[in-house]
Amino acid sequence: MIPIARPGIGVEEQEAVLRVLASGQLAAGPLVEEFEQRFAEICGVREAVAVSSGTAALHLALLAHGVGPGDEVITSPFSFAATANTIVLVGATPVLVDIDPDTCNIDPALVEAAITPKTKAIMPVHLYGNLAAMDRLLPIIEKHGLILIEDACQAVAASYQGRMAGSFGTGCFSFYATKNVTTGEGGIVTTNDPAIADQVRLWRSHGQRERYHHVAIGYNMRMTELQAAIGNEQLKKLDRFTEQRIANAAYLDSQLSDVVKTPVVRPGYRHVYHQYTIRIPEARDAFADALRERGVGSAVHYPCPIHLQPYYRDRGMNLSLPVAETAAQQVLSIPVHPELSQDDLETVAREVRALCQSR
Ligand SMILES: *Cc1c(COP(=O)(O)O)cnc(C)c1O
């Protein structure tokens, strides 16, 4: 079976972890600082603060900006649940607006229509590794004086007109095992504002600037030296990983775009293909089963939009967001990751093509 995801871990990561284990410095130390500096450079921002997960990054970014009870945050219903969950966790209200059917990213016209006096922030999700429509969102955010928190968990190295994901506002990234670069679990917050970075550091580590001196309350959401050791090796490979994903996607486009709806990328946008997601208009799950029988793994991102999840439905979020609901029934992600051999990639394209043609 050709898997939908496989972490690109080599001997470099293995040796780096062994060096940390031998060093005796397991909790955050110089490797975490090195990781933060490398990551800030990649994103073209002043500061990056490493944390324990992408969820922690979103949570702490919201807290650092003072988002809390009484505030509304506009975001996408078509994402991993962590996006909306972190808004709930800080006591604010997620306002979910429908998506663009081509990119599955939040629809800027609906964002503007959803702004109320309570709106404090906008949290676009750069889904599948493709930036939300920043060309249209930035003027809206500016005009209304809103905070921009990017859920860039899937979008390391994505850009719009050369501006990197995570550099438009406060950026939140994940290094979960299947993401484009991984530390097993992990995350980071990027910002050009030193005051926000300081707040994230305080929330990350019990409100301490110095050990045992607590100027605020906070969590323990720190990254470990073991994670950073893996992360530093992964970042050295980031360009190669990203270029391979883009090349794999170009090949899939060339083999599939006449038989199925393939990803849409607008001019000026660099899509980094965390996922390569096609649309199967009918009986998507049967299509995925048949693909598995032919030796090709796939996945659905996501089978249920956030507003229809039991937690949100039970709390009165009786929304109708038809574009997201249709997408949830039709999307199918197929393997695009850099660990695919040329043979694997050709098999993926051939089998998907054959199945599309047999329908
Ligand atoms: C992975 C992901 C998260 C959560 O990151 P974790 O590291 O798993 O906590 C949040 N939002 C999106 C869009 C993601 O893909």
PDBQT file of the ligand as one rigid body, heavy atoms in Angstrom, charges set to zero:
ROOT
HETATM    1  C1  LIG A 401      -2.327  19.872  12.311  1.00  0.00    +0.000 C 
HETATM    2  C2  LIG A 401      -3.242  21.040  12.374  1.00  0.00    +0.000 A 
HETATM    3  C3  LIG A 401      -3.538  21.692  13.582  1.00  0.00    +0.000 A 
HETATM    4  C4  LIG A 401      -3.110  21.171  14.914  1.00  0.00    +0.000 C 
HETATM    5  O1  LIG A 401      -1.758  20.911  15.048  1.00  0.00    +0.000 OA
HETATM    6  P1  LIG A 401      -1.276  19.831  16.144  1.00  0.00    +0.000 P 
HETATM    7  O2  LIG A 401       0.216  19.945  16.077  1.00  0.00    +0.000 OA
HETATM    8  O3  LIG A 401      -1.792  18.514  15.723  1.00  0.00    +0.000 OA
HETATM    9  O4  LIG A 401      -1.801  20.262  17.458  1.00  0.00    +0.000 OA
HETATM   10  C5  LIG A 401      -4.335  22.819  13.533  1.00  0.00    +0.000 A 
HETATM   11  N1  LIG A 401      -4.839  23.286  12.376  1.00  0.00    +0.000 NA
HETATM   12  C6  LIG A 401      -4.589  22.672  11.207  1.00  0.00    +0.000 A 
HETATM   13  C7  LIG A 401      -5.169  23.251   9.956  1.00  0.00    +0.000 C 
HETATM   14  C8  LIG A 401      -3.809  21.522  11.175  1.00  0.00    +0.000 A 
HETATM   15  O5  LIG A 401      -3.594  20.909   9.997  1.00  0.00    +0.000 OA
ENDROOT
TORSDOF 0
